[in-house]
Structures are given as structure tokens and as C-alpha cells.
Amino acid sequence: MTRNRSRLVLFGLMVFLAALGVRLLLRQEAGADVWKVQTGVVNDYWNTARLILAGGPGSLFNPASPLADTNLLGHPPGYPILLALIFRFFGESSTAIQLLQITLDALAALIVFLIAKELLATSTAIVSGLLVALSPQFTWNSVLLLPDTLSVVPILLATYFLAKAYKNPRVEFIIVAGACAGLSCWLRANALLLAPFMLLVLPLLFRRGQRLRFAAALLGSAIVVIAPMTVRNWIVFHRFVPVSLGAGQTMLEGIGDYDPERRFGIPNTDIELMKMEAEELNRPDYYGTLWQPEGIKRDRMRISRWLGIVRAHPAWFLGVMIQRGASMLRLERARRISTGPPVTYLTLVPRFVIGKIQNLFITAIDLPLILLGAFLLFRRGKTHALAILLIVPAYFVCIQSAVHTEYRYVLAVHYFLFILAAVSLTWAAKRFWQIRTRKAVA
């Protein structure tokens, strides 16, 4: 192993262990608080996992199985399948789930390091990885019993292999990138259109003779990975549902969020939405669940109603999308590691230091660093690197802003924006060192 490769391994290991340690510290003090977040959704995932464990993998494709219930179609099957595997070997252990998620999110920090190293300087890569490692937003979400941080890992891998393909144009890298984008959809459906959206950056990265082949490979591999879910939904429900239900619900409730005067008559909660449908359609049985009875039909009706509002008020909706897109640039006020009395005094100093650092992860500091980092890359002529780093944030700003926005839906955005912040920090450190050196010489 060469000296440079050894240093790269050492730096990567440092980033991974830092991320792992920070997340383990937060898990230690969070305790039962994680059960207070999205409790109903967590219970749905666990109940689905129990059914998969009881019936086996084949029950997912059995129309007579308890899994053939549109109430269970509100989320992709990947996370319940993962939970079923954990339950099989470790029992219904929230500890095992958290340790897996913490480890994979620490791996996400390492992947960010590798993406930045592929495109930028090693110093920037180290700072990028450490920002992800220390971020309270990612740390908190990684200990929750939800698939949000897990779904980011395949997206990061897709971007990493896209960056590798840019440096070494091989169709194998593009195939893996598309497959990873598709894999994310097994955990959350938000990345369903990510592979097609990535096609936009291919003309900038590759020669004319490579573009069509790479585009077909990227899109084809994503479709192949997503297809089993689509086929399963057709076999079980006899309807074309690419991944899961929920688009219509989130679209309409997203309208309600930005219409406080209720001029469109659209509510912004599940309970109110079910009540509205039951009353308007004279179907009392619609009140109680979003997806039973006729869940697929109802979700398509919601999408149609959403489209009608968008077509009738395009300027208003464009303003909503801009507000949602801007909100994605803000850092969530997430739980930080406490600087108070620790669970064990062995962790007193690490908690105090990390807690103080995490207090700096606020939008007022982060956003200027991101904007400066983007400007510096553009000025240095690193437009290809900038395009690769911004393709995922641009996807969520353009696509997710049309649907509905919660911070956990768009977690992937800041994994990439932290790389731009790292560009600014390393530039500032270098400038500070140069000024100090000149003064010392003088």
C-alpha cells in the first residue's frame, strides 16, 4: 500500500469513527425519547415487519396475504424487510435497529469524504466528512426508528460512482450509480425520479459518443432495481403503483399547509383529509384510514385534485415551490448532544466539546459558507465538480418542492451542501495561514 493510499485510509477511518462515536453518544442520552417521534409510522413499520417475518418473503407477492392491504402500501417495503431480518436474528430490538442505522450513517460520512476526495482536495474531503460526522441534524435522525438516514446512503453511493465515472468513464460505474438511486426507493419513495433527473448532468460530464449509452445504463439499472416493487403491486393489487401510495395525500396536505385561509378547501392533516373525502363523496367508510377502502383510487383522486389546483393557480403554486425550496437550505433545529451532566463521567469532556461544536450548526453560519463554497468552485473553473455536488440538492429543490416538504424527506440535501461549506472553511483556513506566515516572515 502506497503512502498516499495509507493516508487516505487513515483519514477515512478517522471520519468514520468520529461519526460513529458522536452518534453513539447521542443514542446513549436519547433513550426512550426516540419513541416519541412519528410513533404511529414506527408502529406501522414494525407491524408490517412482523407480517413479513410470519409469512416469509413470498407473502409479499401473495394477494391473499395480510400484506395485501392498501393500508400497508403507504411506504416502500424495504425498511419493513430490513426490520424483519433484524427481528429474525435479534428479536424486536430497537437497540439492534439503532446500531445498524448509526453504523450506516457513519458510513455516509465516509462516503461524503470519498466523494469530496474524488472531486476536490484531501483537506476539503476531511472537513466535509467531519461536518457530516458532527452534524446534529444527521446524528439525531440516525437514532430515530425511521428509514430517513438509511435512504441517503444509496443516494450518496450513486453520486460517488457518478463522480468516479466522470474521472474514469466506465459504464460499470454508471450502472452502479443508477442501481443505487433505485435502491434508495426501497426505503423512501422520494428519490423515484432521481435517476431521470441525473440525466441532465450527463452532457456536461461526458463526451458526445458516451452520453446515450451512459444515459441508458443509468436509467435502465434504476428501473431494474425498482421494478420488483412495481411488479409486486401489480400482482397483489392489480394496479400500476411504481413504489407506494402517498403522493396524492402529501400533495394535497402540502397545499393545505400554504393555504391558511382555506380558499381551496384543502385540509393539511390526515384526519381532516379523511373527513373531507367521507363527506364530499358520501362515503362514511372513507373516514378512519387513508388507504382503506379503495386506497389506490382515492390517492389518484387526490392527485387529480392537486393537479386541478396547480393548473388553475400556477403563479401561486410556483411561489409555494420557491418557499419550499428555500426552506431546504435551512438546518433543522435538531436535538444536540447535551453539555450538562453526562450519563457517565467518562464521556464528560467529549460531550462538552461536541455539544459546543454542534451549537454552531445553524443556518446563519451554514448558508453563507455554502454560497461562498459554490462561488469559489465556480471561480476556480470546477464546474463539473459543482454540477455533481449540486445534482441531488437540485433534484429535491425542483421535484420535492412540488409535493410536500418535511426536513426528514430532504435530509440528503445537506450531505452535499456540507461539502460546499467545507470548501469555504478550508479556503478560509488557508488564507489565515498565509496571512500569518507573511506576518511572521516580516
Buried (B, 14 or more C-beta within 10 A) or exposed (E): EEEEEEEBEEBBEBBBBBBBBBBBBBBBBBEEEBBEBBEEBBEBBBBBBBBBBEBEEEBBBBEEBBBBBBBBBBBBBBBBBBBBBBBEEEEEEBEBBBBBBBBBBBBBBBBBBBBBBBBBBBBBBBBBBBBBBBBBBBBBBBBBBBBBBBBBBBBBBBBBBBBBBBEEBBBEBBBBBBBBBBBBBBBBBBBBBBBBBBBEBBEBBBEEEBBEEBBBBBBBBBBEBBEBBBEBBEEBBEBEBBBBBBBBBBBBBBBBBBBEEEEBEBBBEEEEBBBBBBEEEEEEEBBEBBBBEBBBEBBBBBBEBBEEBBEEBEEBBEEBBEEBBEBBBBBBEBBBBBBEEBEEEEBEEBBBEBBEBBEEBEEEEBBEBBBBBBBBBEEEEBEBBBBBBBBBBBBBBBBBBBBBBBBBBBBBBBBBBBBBBBBBBBBEEEEEEEEEEEEEEE
